[in-house]
Amino acid sequence: SHTERLAAILAEHAVAGVNVLIDLHGGGSWCVNAFVFRNTDAPELADAFGAPFVLDSGARAQAMRGMGIGGYARSLGAKITGVEMGGRSPDEEKWAQRIATGLRRALAVCGVLKPDPGILPASPALPLKPSRVLRPSRGGILKPAVDHTRIGTLVEQGTLLGMLVDPLTFETLEEFRAPFPQTGLMLLRPTLARLEAGAMTYVVAEPA
């Protein structure tokens, strides 16, 4: 497939021989997120970004059966981290600046750049347990109850995150609620959105 051919090219020409790999995802056109994956071999890379939340990359690798560009790079001896920050919201530029600052810190940690004394140390991230994805059981329209300002924060159990409504009758079909006593909002859809059944809508976890 095209995807497999592209992966083979990246593996041969981009990943082979690298010492450090930062798998950076700056959010998407439909969501905003706020977390990093920390690898025990190189925690300083993840910590450089000052993300609100951090997850153990070992649990992620196990769930993904070691697949992905980061897992492959690590199998070759590279230090890795995965970054999931930013995305569609009124704060998009603020997140972009935060990511850029994190990259400068991380590259300084790697020795690629000299440390910039004008950049403050990163704030510590809150460790989370393995995440849970909240998905609708059917299609409909998402009416958010929490907006972009709540990404990267903790909310109490039962907090209404959003509602799935029927596009014809506007009847509430399902509700998305925080499942844990303290629920970390790792990813959310901040705006009205059309959803298909099973679509990733919220990613949440509880503090470790």
Secondary structure, DSSP 8 states (H G I E B T S, - for coil): -HHHHHHHHHIIIIITT-SEEEEEE---SS-EEEEEEE-TT-HHHHHTT--SEEEEHHHHHHHTTT-SHHHHHHHTT-EEEEEEEEESSTTHHHHHHHHHHHHHHHHHHHTSS---TTS------EEB-S-EEE--SS-EEEEESS-GGGTT-EEETT-EEEEEE-TTT--EEEEEE--SSEEEEEEE--S-EEE-TT---EEEE-B-
